[in-house]
Each structure stands twice: as C-alpha cells, then as structure tokens.
Amino acid sequence: MNRRGFSLMELIIVMAIIGTLLAIGVPKFSDQLKKASIEGQTKELSIDLMQARASALTQHAPVSVTLTPTSFSGPGVAKSFKYPVTWQGKGAGDTQILINFDERGSYDVSNNTNLAICVAPSMPDAQIDSIVLFAVGNHLGKLTAGGNCASANITVQ
C-alpha cells in the first residue's frame, strides 16, 4: 500500500506522547530556573557585600550598605530583589538593616553574632541560598531544612 502523509490516529498518538513529555518536563525545568535564580541572587548579593568591604579597604574610610527585604543599596549600587531576603543577627526583626564596614573592611561582630542573610523561598535543590557575614569575610551557604535564618542553621560551603 502506497501512502502519503500520516493518518489521523498516528498524529493523535504523537501529540499525546509530546503532551505527556511536556507535562513531565515543564515543571522540572521551571524548578531548575527558580533554583538557578535563587542561587544567582545569593551570589550577586555576596559580591555586592564584598565590593562594599573592598571599597572600605581601598578608600581607608567606613562604608555602609542598606539591606531591606526587597532591595540592596550601597556605594554606587542600588538593586531590587526578585526573591525577598531575611536576616538574623544584628538588626533582626527590623524592616531594614545598615551594614557598616570600618576602614579596615571589618564588619562589627562585637555581640559575637555573625549576620545571616537568607534568600526566600528556600528550595531543597538549591546548593546556595544564604550568606553568613563574618568580621572579615562572607561565606555562602545552604539553610538547613526547617531552620530559621540563623548562622547556626546554615551549612557554610
């Protein structure tokens, strides 16, 4: 039998297979995009904090940055966040926090509390979703499942 083209039944079966594959693949792809976006925002915030610290070092002058749940502003930088951030440590519970670096680039941890900054919502697959700000450095980390945003609940990478 010499045929040209496809029968209606063949087209319906192919469309059903494609639909099934899309139904399985789209949510996974969406989760991967969200995970990458959370990790990217966390890394970008860490870089901004490191640049502020470096600015204090190079200018030999104190530098301050302001962090709110929806934005970051520092010397020459003002950004809005796609995902909200929370923090624990100095200024916990405030609607914004002022992060001060002295002329040596140090962050004041006189109350022995490192500042923990977390990007919400936390995703189980995300490898990086938080920052712990120590006196002399920033460390990226992963918030433990079910934990609140505190440095004790963050596994530093």
C-alpha positions as CSV (number, residue, x, y, z in Angstrom):
1,M,0.0,0.0,0.0
2,N,1.5,3.3,-1.1
3,R,0.5,6.1,1.3
4,R,1.5,9.7,1.5
5,G,1.4,11.5,4.9
6,F,0.1,10.3,8.3
7,S,-3.2,9.1,9.4
8,L,-5.2,10.9,12.0
9,M,-4.6,8.2,14.5
10,E,-0.8,8.4,14.1
11,L,-1.0,12.2,14.6
12,I,-3.1,11.9,17.7
13,I,-0.7,9.3,19.2
14,V,2.3,11.5,18.5
15,M,0.6,14.6,20.0
16,A,-0.3,12.5,23.1
17,I,3.3,11.5,23.6
18,I,4.5,15.1,23.1
19,G,1.9,16.3,25.6
20,T,2.9,13.7,28.2
21,L,6.6,14.6,27.8
22,L,5.8,18.3,28.2
23,A,3.6,17.7,31.2
24,I,6.6,15.9,32.9
25,G,9.4,18.2,31.7
26,V,8.0,21.8,32.2
27,P,7.6,21.7,36.0
28,K,11.1,20.3,36.4
29,F,12.5,22.9,34.1
30,S,10.6,25.6,36.0
31,D,12.1,24.4,39.3
32,Q,15.6,24.5,37.8
33,L,15.1,28.1,36.7
34,K,13.9,29.1,40.1
35,K,16.8,27.3,41.8
36,A,19.3,29.0,39.5
37,S,17.6,32.4,40.1
38,I,17.8,32.0,43.9
39,E,21.5,30.9,43.7
40,G,22.3,33.8,41.4
41,Q,20.6,36.4,43.6
42,T,22.5,35.0,46.6
43,K,25.9,35.1,44.8
44,E,25.2,38.6,43.5
45,L,24.4,39.9,47.0
46,S,27.6,38.3,48.3
47,I,29.6,40.0,45.6
48,D,27.9,43.4,46.4
49,L,28.9,42.9,50.1
50,M,32.5,42.0,49.1
51,Q,32.7,45.1,46.9
52,A,31.5,47.3,49.7
53,R,34.1,45.7,52.0
54,A,36.8,46.2,49.4
55,S,35.7,49.8,48.9
56,A,36.2,50.5,52.6
57,L,39.7,49.0,52.4
58,T,40.8,50.9,49.4
59,Q,39.4,54.2,50.5
60,H,40.5,53.8,54.1
61,A,37.1,55.0,55.2
62,P,34.0,53.4,56.6
63,V,31.4,52.2,54.1
64,S,27.7,51.4,54.8
65,V,25.2,49.5,52.8
66,T,21.4,49.2,53.4
67,L,19.6,45.9,53.1
68,T,15.8,45.6,53.1
69,P,13.7,42.5,52.3
70,T,13.3,43.7,48.8
71,S,16.4,45.8,48.0
72,F,20.1,46.4,48.5
73,S,21.8,49.8,48.2
74,G,25.5,50.6,48.7
75,P,28.2,52.8,47.3
76,G,27.2,53.2,43.6
77,V,24.8,50.2,43.7
78,A,21.0,50.1,44.1
79,K,19.2,46.8,43.3
80,S,15.8,45.3,43.8
81,F,15.5,41.6,44.6
82,K,13.3,39.1,42.8
83,Y,13.0,37.0,45.9
84,P,12.8,38.5,49.4
85,V,15.6,38.2,51.9
86,T,15.5,37.8,55.6
87,W,18.3,38.1,58.1
88,Q,19.2,37.1,61.7
89,G,21.7,38.6,64.0
90,K,22.2,42.4,64.3
91,G,19.1,44.1,63.4
92,A,16.9,41.0,63.3
93,G,13.3,41.9,63.2
94,D,13.9,45.4,61.7
95,T,12.5,46.3,58.3
96,Q,15.9,47.3,57.1
97,I,19.5,46.9,58.3
98,L,22.5,49.1,58.0
99,I,25.7,47.0,57.4
100,N,28.8,49.0,58.3
101,F,32.3,48.1,57.3
102,D,35.1,50.0,59.0
103,E,38.2,51.5,57.3
104,R,39.9,48.0,57.5
105,G,36.9,46.3,55.8
106,S,35.8,44.6,59.0
107,Y,32.2,44.0,59.9
108,D,31.4,44.6,63.6
109,V,30.5,41.4,65.4
110,S,31.0,42.8,68.9
111,N,28.0,40.9,70.1
112,N,29.5,37.7,68.9
113,T,26.7,37.3,66.3
114,N,27.5,36.8,62.7
115,L,24.9,38.2,60.3
116,A,23.0,35.5,58.5
117,I,21.2,36.6,55.3
118,C,18.8,34.1,53.6
119,V,17.0,34.3,50.2
120,A,13.4,33.0,50.4
121,P,11.8,30.8,49.4
122,S,14.4,28.1,50.3
123,M,14.4,25.3,47.7
124,P,15.7,21.9,48.7
125,D,17.6,21.5,45.4
126,A,19.4,24.9,45.7
127,Q,23.0,24.5,46.8
128,I,23.4,28.1,47.9
129,D,20.6,30.2,49.4
130,S,22.2,32.1,52.2
131,I,25.2,34.2,53.3
132,V,27.0,34.4,56.7
133,L,28.7,37.7,57.2
134,F,31.8,37.3,59.4
135,A,34.0,40.1,60.7
136,V,36.5,39.6,57.8
137,G,34.6,37.7,55.1
138,N,31.4,36.4,53.6
139,H,30.6,32.8,53.3
140,L,28.0,31.3,51.0
141,G,25.9,28.5,52.5
142,K,22.7,26.4,52.5
143,L,20.0,26.8,55.1
144,T,19.2,23.5,56.7
145,A,15.7,22.2,56.2
146,G,13.2,23.6,58.6
147,G,15.7,26.0,60.2
148,N,15.2,29.7,60.6
149,C,17.7,32.1,59.1
150,A,20.4,32.0,61.7
151,S,24.1,31.3,61.2
152,A,23.8,28.1,63.3
153,N,21.3,26.8,60.8
154,I,23.4,27.4,57.7
155,T,25.9,24.9,56.3
156,V,28.7,27.1,55.0
157,Q,30.1,26.0,51.6
